[in-house]
Amino acid sequence: MSSTDDALAELAGRLEGMAEELTDMAIDALRRATSGDPDSAEAGEALAVERRIVRARRAVEKAVSVLGEGRGGGAGGLDDGA
């Protein structure tokens, strides 16, 4: 494994951590959206934030997958997200 491969693997690992953080943030946003009046502006805003976070998480997961292509791997254990 070359130093470039090592650097890419390290970067993929850091991105995996970021994807996990984004998942936690999305769950928190969903909790906020469902904790009160579902028709409130706050609930709508929390759902919009959750959607943005999920889109960002998917993009990060795609980057992890792309970085792992040279190692014969895919997403390195990340789930496909729901």
C-alpha positions as CSV (number, residue, x, y, z in Angstrom):
1,M,0.0,0.0,0.0
2,S,1.5,3.4,-1.0
3,S,1.5,6.5,1.0
4,T,-1.2,7.9,-1.2
5,D,-3.4,4.9,-0.5
6,D,-2.7,5.3,3.2
7,A,-3.7,9.0,3.1
8,L,-6.9,8.2,1.2
9,A,-7.7,5.4,3.7
10,E,-7.2,7.9,6.5
11,L,-9.3,10.5,4.8
12,A,-12.1,7.9,4.2
13,G,-12.0,7.0,7.9
14,R,-12.4,10.7,8.9
15,L,-15.3,11.0,6.5
16,E,-16.9,8.0,8.0
17,G,-16.8,9.7,11.3
18,M,-18.4,12.8,9.8
19,A,-21.2,10.7,8.3
20,E,-21.9,9.3,11.8
21,E,-22.0,12.8,13.2
22,L,-24.4,13.8,10.5
23,T,-26.6,10.8,11.3
24,D,-26.7,11.9,14.9
25,M,-27.6,15.5,13.9
26,A,-30.4,14.2,11.6
27,I,-31.9,12.1,14.4
28,D,-31.8,15.2,16.7
29,A,-33.6,17.2,14.1
30,L,-36.3,14.5,13.7
31,R,-36.7,14.5,17.5
32,R,-37.2,18.2,17.5
33,A,-39.7,18.0,14.6
34,T,-41.8,15.3,16.4
35,S,-41.6,16.7,19.9
36,G,-44.3,19.3,19.6
37,D,-47.1,20.4,17.3
38,P,-46.5,18.7,13.9
39,D,-48.0,21.6,12.1
40,S,-45.8,24.3,13.7
41,A,-43.2,26.3,11.9
42,E,-40.5,24.8,14.2
43,A,-41.5,21.3,13.1
44,G,-41.3,22.2,9.5
45,E,-38.0,23.9,9.9
46,A,-36.6,20.9,11.8
47,L,-37.7,18.6,9.0
48,A,-36.1,20.8,6.4
49,V,-32.9,20.8,8.3
50,E,-33.1,17.0,8.6
51,R,-33.5,16.6,4.9
52,R,-30.4,18.9,4.3
53,I,-28.4,16.9,6.7
54,V,-29.4,13.6,5.1
55,R,-28.4,14.9,1.7
56,A,-25.0,15.9,3.1
57,R,-24.5,12.5,4.8
58,R,-25.3,10.7,1.5
59,A,-22.7,12.9,-0.3
60,V,-20.1,12.1,2.4
61,E,-20.9,8.4,2.1
62,K,-20.5,8.6,-1.6
63,A,-17.1,10.2,-1.1
64,V,-16.1,7.4,1.2
65,S,-17.2,4.9,-1.4
66,V,-15.2,6.6,-4.2
67,L,-12.1,6.8,-2.0
68,G,-12.5,3.1,-1.2
69,E,-12.7,2.0,-4.9
70,G,-9.0,1.7,-5.3
71,R,-8.8,-0.6,-2.3
72,G,-11.4,-3.1,-3.7
73,G,-13.9,-1.9,-1.2
74,G,-17.1,0.1,-1.2
75,A,-18.5,2.2,1.7
76,G,-16.3,0.6,4.3
77,G,-19.2,-0.6,6.5
78,L,-21.5,2.4,6.2
79,D,-25.1,1.6,5.7
80,D,-27.0,2.9,2.8
81,G,-29.1,5.2,5.0
82,A,-32.8,5.3,5.0
